[in-house]
Amino acid sequence: MGTVRPGYLESRLELADVRRLARRLLRRAVAAARTEDAPVQRALWEHLGPQAADVPVVRATWPGYDRVNVQLGLDAWLAGPGRRYELAGITGFHPGPGLADLVQNEQWRGVRMGSPATDLLPAGPGGVTLACLQCGLCLVADGPHRLALLIQAAGPEVSVDAACADAGRARQVISEIRRLSIERNVFRGHVVSFGAEVFGPRRQELLSFLERPEVGREQVILPPDLLERIERQVVGVGRHVSWLRASGQHLKRGVLLHGPPGTGKTHTVRYLLGQMPGVTVVVLTGAALGHIAAACSVARALQPSMVVVEDVDLIAEQRDSRAGQHPLLFQLLNEMDGLGEDADVTFLLTTNRADLLEPALAQRPGRVDHAAELPLPDADARRRLMRLYQHDLVLDLASPAAVIAETEGVTASFLKELLRRAALYAAEDAANSGAAGGRGDAERGPLTVRDAHMDAALAELLDSRNQLTRALLGGHAVQGTTGSGHR
């Protein structure tokens, strides 16, 4: 058996290491050469270091309607102390792949960097907007850490990828951006409505801002005890949250306003919203009724909150778009039941067809705590409604009580239209008689409605040939006539 010369093994090991090192350097040289025509990849390699391809990536996603809040969370995090960053837009990068694909995959070598492209999105009532990134790459120096963030807004989601050699730091950054996006949420304390971007390159759920209504209590013409019960269940619980919670009482509540069309359900909702400043309100109506889960998610995150579902009977039999799913009404009831007992969330539902809802509500007791029927206005209510809708109109009538009697069974909507038509007859009469004296409408002052004008308006609305118009105004119970002279 031969002997090994001293230093021979060490020399062989050193030569093997040199060969391995040479192969590694060659691979890096080739990769560096390939990035000459791949500026995004080159920027990532220069920022994250030679091991960029192996850096762990953490991804977070948000629903599309949250895009403005994600932007605010990102902006707040980037503005943190000691952070420096460079932001660039990305072109030629199809939505979907993440930051790891951008670093490693050869098919993205043609991706280019440029000025960040943004969309102006609603960020508050009154037309407030915020510029939100479409697709951007942010290279961040965060103290001892080097991070790369890829922001993409496409389709129904917004995503943020964070790449960092320290995977724990990447996860922490994503968590901080998420926390900041909730803290700075622009929907908090406002009235928002779900809609859809119908025109444009993509269709996604969006939230738009509505002005909070200001309706005085004297403008809500309902039986006093009825309105008091509704107020106590909706507004009263919100005013005594701490006391109720300390007493072990649940906070979530469901209120159903039902009754014939035109009896003031939407008007009552508007009044309640005005009585709850600072409460986040999500309104669902029409085509947006399919966004129940998203609306409840917003309400859950931004308590105290309210979800308003108008014409809830429209979803009593409507099913989810996915085959085999239950009617959307059951999805709503499940969302209501899924909230914790201490969730300060109000569900305010309106319907003209309580009969369609009753079977489902009976199967799921406890979701709706209070059902209030808004009746057709009685004589006293009709008198108050006439005064309310009169505004500056002058009523010079021989017997106002006769008008009240003739309108038995009508709704507030009917009375509002009755006064407008009577005012129109008065305006035409004044114009034809030359009473205006050549002055413009703005200079003539308030109109005066007399018996002939009221007779003509009432006869027109009660005419059997206007049955559909009368029905649309809530005048089903009124017997039609073909002539005037109701007094």
PyMOL commands that set and color helices and strands:
alter all, ss='L'
color gray80, all
select helices_A, chain A and resi 8-37+39-48+52-54+64-78+99-104+106-108+167-183+217-219+224-239+241-246+265-274+286-301+312-315+328-338+354-363+379-390+400-406+412-433+441-443+451-462+464-472
alter helices_A, ss='H'
color red, helices_A
select strands_A, chain A and resi 57-63+83-91+112-114+118-124+128-133+135-142+145-154+157-164+191-196+205-210+253-258+280-284+305-309+345-351+370-373+394-396+448-450
alter strands_A, ss='S'
color yellow, strands_A
deselect
rebuild
show_as cartoon
